[in-house]
Amino acid sequence: MEQGGGMKTFLVAIVALAIGATGGYYYGNGVGLEAGIKQGTEKAAMEATAAAQEAAVDAVNPFAGDNVLEDGYQNPFDGDVKTNPFE
């Protein structure tokens, strides 16, 4: 039996590890990049949808006009107000 076979096995293992790490890095980078682009596209779509919904709500809102209470407090019983309907 040969002596030094352990050194060859060790070198083969190191080379295989280096090749595996490099391949995994490039594969993971590609998959991660695709996932990031997909996530960015989905985020942009969600933002566009939210903006469109907000515009639709603003267009349909009937209460967006004048506020009748802006002038401050007004006593409803001052002035020519008929408070008794039976008089």
C-alpha positions in Angstrom: 0.0 0.0 0.0 1.0 3.5 -0.7 1.8 6.0 1.8 0.7 9.6 1.0 -2.7 8.6 -0.4 -4.1 10.7 2.4 -2.5 13.8 0.9 -4.1 13.2 -2.5 -7.5 12.7 -0.9 -7.0 15.9 1.0 -6.1 17.9 -2.1 -9.0 16.4 -4.0 -11.3 17.4 -1.2 -10.0 20.9 -1.1 -10.3 21.3 -4.9 -13.9 19.9 -4.8 -14.8 22.3 -2.0 -13.4 25.2 -3.9 -15.3 24.2 -7.1 -18.5 23.7 -5.1 -18.2 27.0 -3.3 -17.6 28.9 -6.6 -20.5 27.2 -8.3 -22.8 27.8 -5.4 -21.8 31.4 -5.3 -22.6 32.0 -9.0 -25.8 29.9 -8.8 -27.0 31.7 -5.6 -26.1 35.1 -7.0 -28.2 34.4 -10.1 -31.1 33.1 -8.2 -30.9 35.9 -5.6 -30.7 38.5 -8.4 -33.8 37.1 -10.0 -35.7 37.0 -6.7 -34.6 40.6 -6.0 -35.9 41.8 -9.4 -39.1 39.9 -8.9 -39.5 41.4 -5.4 -38.8 44.9 -6.7 -41.3 44.5 -9.5 -44.0 43.3 -7.0 -43.2 46.2 -4.7 -43.6 48.7 -7.6 -46.9 47.1 -8.6 -48.2 47.3 -5.0 -47.2 51.0 -4.8 -48.9 51.7 -8.2 -52.0 49.9 -7.0 -52.0 51.9 -3.7 -51.7 55.2 -5.6 -54.5 54.3 -8.0 -56.7 53.3 -5.0 -56.0 56.6 -3.3 -56.8 58.5 -6.4 -60.1 56.6 -6.8 -61.0 57.3 -3.2 -60.3 61.0 -3.5 -62.4 61.2 -6.7 -65.4 59.5 -5.2 -65.4 61.1 -1.7 -68.4 63.4 -1.4 -67.2 64.9 1.8 -64.0 66.4 0.3 -65.8 69.8 -0.2 -66.3 72.7 2.2 -66.4 72.2 5.9 -69.5 73.8 7.4 -68.0 73.9 10.8 -64.9 75.9 9.8 -66.4 79.2 11.0 -66.2 78.2 14.6 -68.9 77.6 17.2 -72.4 78.8 16.5 -75.1 78.6 19.1 -78.1 76.9 17.4 -80.6 78.6 19.8 -79.5 82.2 19.1 -81.4 84.3 16.6 -84.6 83.5 14.7 -84.7 79.8 15.5 -88.0 78.2 16.1 -87.4 75.6 18.9 -91.0 74.7 19.7 -92.8 73.0 16.7 -96.2 73.4 18.4 -96.2 77.2 18.6 
